[in-house]
Amino acid sequence: MLLLAICLAGLTPGIATALLLRHRGWLLATAAGLAVTLSLPGLLLLAMVAMPPLGYLVAALSAAVAVKAYDDGQVFVGTAWALVVVTAFACAGAW
């Protein structure tokens, strides 16, 4: 349930942007909403590149969540978190 709340919080700026720009046309509003929504993960990636300790912290926490997901039998969720670990290490410059 908390993961759903976090996902909705990540989508909220994009939805708000689309609703505020809907008077200019739905195509422009949708494009702006997608751009805002996709910029948040990009900002996190840039932050991990600029500050490697953040990348190591994200990798460590993601590894703990991945191990917990594997223990619970959620293979796809664990694999997704393992990909986050690899991405965070790559952004931090470990590879």
C-alpha positions, 0 to 999 in steps of 0.5 A: 500500500505504501508503494502505491502511495509513493507511485501516486506521489510521483505521478502527481506533478505530471497529472497537475501539469496536464490539468493546468495546461488542458485549456491549451489542448490535450496533446500539449497537456499530455506531453507536458505531463509526461515530461514532468513525470519522467523528469523525476527519475532522471533527476534522481539519476543525475543526483546519484552521478553528481553525488556518489555517496547518494548512489551508494546509499540508494544501492545499499537500501535497494539491495536490502529491499531486493533480498527481502523481496526474494525471501518473500518469493516475489522474484520479479519485484526482487529482480526489479530492485536488483536492477535498481542496485546495478543502476545506482552503482553505475551512477555512483561510478563503481563500474 
